[in-house]
Amino acid sequence: MLPEHLRADVATLWAYHDLRHEPRRSDVGVGLGSRDPGVAVHTAELFHAGRFPLVVFTGANAPTTIERFPRGEAVHYRDIARELGVPDDVILVEPEARNTGDNIAFTRRLLAGREIRSVTLVTRPYQQRRAYATAKRLWPGVDFVCASKAASFEDHVSGEEDVERVVSMLVGETQRVTEYAVRGFAIPQHVPAGVERASDRLAEAGFTQRLLRRPGDHSM
């Protein structure tokens, strides 16, 4: 259970990382692998809504996903999308990516023979900002829009997601906005002072599991 005095700080970070992009049609929808099957579900929903004619699922495994998706994140995402009626012939699978940079770079490589001018990145709500910044750095000239299933923090953690893990992810994502721009992994983005203060208070409260701890940590 999240202490009451920290709820406003969590809400601040949650709102910061959800870019709230205006929906628009793209050449391809890219579902970024994670432990959240809701990404695959939302990708299927957007396909059926006519948001894109082609789907790519990208992701191998991480320590947090191997038990849930033993055959790889992208492979299981494809299975979910098929069950939801997405035709097999419009789904491409990129099964090697192990971080967000790989997701973008390997998807770009997979689609190299196609004319791609616009991409919808389908992610967890709190991954949007970093995914967008990474994509803009690694795939210039493409118009990116982010999409996630609309949900509050409370909605997101009402299922199987652990509160402590998600709050730690929010703190880690906030750190990476600045740090990854410095390292050249992503484009720079403004971090409001209120967001910095909220992240600092949550870190001081012990939500530090996803902070970068040493130079050379490339857990993108």
N, C-alpha and C positions, 0 to 999 in steps of 0.2 A: 504494500500500500504506500502510495506517495504521500509524504507529509504535506499537510495543507499549506504551509508557508512556502512550499516550493512549486506549487501548482501554476502560479502566474509565470514563473521563470520557464517552466516547461512549455506553457502556452506560447510564450514569446519565441522560443526556438522553433517550435512546431510551425508557427506562422511564417517565420523567416525562411525556412527551407522549402516550404510549399510555394512555388512560384506563381501559381494561379494563372497560368497561361491561357489565353483565349483559344478554345478548340478550333482547329482548322484541318482541312484535308492535307495529307502528306503522301509522298510516294511510297513510304514504307513505315510500318510500326515496328519498333525494336523493343522487345521485352527484356529488361536487364535482369539476369539471374540473381536470385537471393533465396532466403529460406521462406519467403512469403508466396504461397501459391496464388494469392490474390492478384499478383502482377499478371500472371497468365490469364486469370479470369477476366481481368479488366481489359487486357489486350484483345481477347476474344470479343468482348462487348463492343469495343471500339471498332473492330473489324466489321462486325454485323451492323454497326451504325453507319458504315460507309466512310470511316475516317481514313482508311488506307486499303489498298488492294493486295498488299504483300506484307507478310509477317516474318520477322527474324527473332528467334529466341537465342540468347547468348549466355553461356555460363557453364563452367565445369563444376567444380566443387570447392567448398571451403570447409574448415573444421566444423562450422555451425550448420552445414547443409548436407553433409555426407550421409547422416542417418536418415534424414527426411527424404532426400533425393539420391539414392545410392547409384543410379545410372547417370547422374549429372543433372544440374539445374535445367539446362536448356532442353534436354530430352524429356524430362518430366513435364516441363511447361508445354511442350508440343503435345504430349498425351492429354493434358488438361484441355488445351484448345481444341483438339480433335473431338473430345467428348462433348464439347460445347458447340460443335457443328462447324468449326472452321475447316475448310477443305484441306486435305493433306498437300495438294499441289500448290498451295499459296504459302506454305510454311517452310522456311529455311532454318536450319539448326547450325549454330556455331558452338561446338562443345568444348573449346579449349580455354576460354577466357577465365582468369582467376582473380581479376580485379576490374575496376571500372575502366581504367585505361585500356586493358585488353578488350573489354566488351566493345569499346568504340573502334579501336584499331583493327581488331579481327573482323568485326562486322563490315567495316569499310573495305577490307580486303575481300571478304566474301561477295560483296556487291560491286566489285570493281568493274565487271562487265556490263553493268546497268547504268542508265542515266538517273542518278539520284540527286535531286535538288532540295528535297525536304524530307524530314524525318520526325516522327513522333516517338519520343523516348518514354516508355512506360516503366515506371519505377514505384518503389515505396514512396509515400509522401515526403519523408524526411531525407530522401536521397536526391530529390529533384535538382536542388541548386548545384550540388557537386557534379551530378551527371551532365547537366547543361554546360557548366564551366569546362569540364573535361572534353566534352564533345566539340565545343567551340575551339578549343586548343588543337585537338587532334584531327579534326575533319573540317578544315576551313572551307568557306564557300557554300556550305549547306545551311538551310534554314531549319533550326531545331525548335520544337515545342515539346514541353514535358506534360505528362498526364499521369495521374494516379486516381485510384478510387477515392472519391470525396469522403473524408472521415476526419473526425476530431481525434486527438490523442486518446481520449477515453474510449472511443469506438475502436480504435486500432488495437488497444491492449485488452479489449473485452473478451477476445478469443484465446488463442494459444500463446500470444506474445507476452513475454515477461516484462513487467514495468521497469525493473532495474536495467535490464538489457537495452530496452528502447531508449530510456533516458540517457544511458551511457553512450548510445549511438548518436543521439542528438548532440551531446557535448563533443564527441569525437568529430562529427561532421562539421560542426562550427569551427573547430580548430583547423580542420583541413581546408576550409575555404581560403584562409590566409596562407597556411603553410604550403599547400600544393601550388598556389600561384607563385610563391617564392621559388619553389623547386622546378617550376616550368611545366608542371603536369596539367595546369588548368589556367584559364584566363582570370585576371584579378576581378574581385567583386567587393562592393562596399559592405562593410560590417558595421551597422549602427552601434553606437555606444551602449544602448540598452540591451542589445543582443550580447555584446561582450560581457557586460555585467551579469546578465542572467546565466551565461555559460560558466563564468568564474564561480558564481555562487553554487551552482550545481556540482562543479568539480570539487569545491571545498566541502560539499556535503557527501562526497565519496563516490560520485558517478564518474569514475576515471578509467574504466576498463578499456575504452576505445581510444584513449589519448595516444598520440604518437610519443613514444618514450625515448627514442634515440635517433641520431642522424642515420639516414639510410633505410629507415623503415618505409617500405613502399607498399603498404597495405592499402592500396587505392580502392 
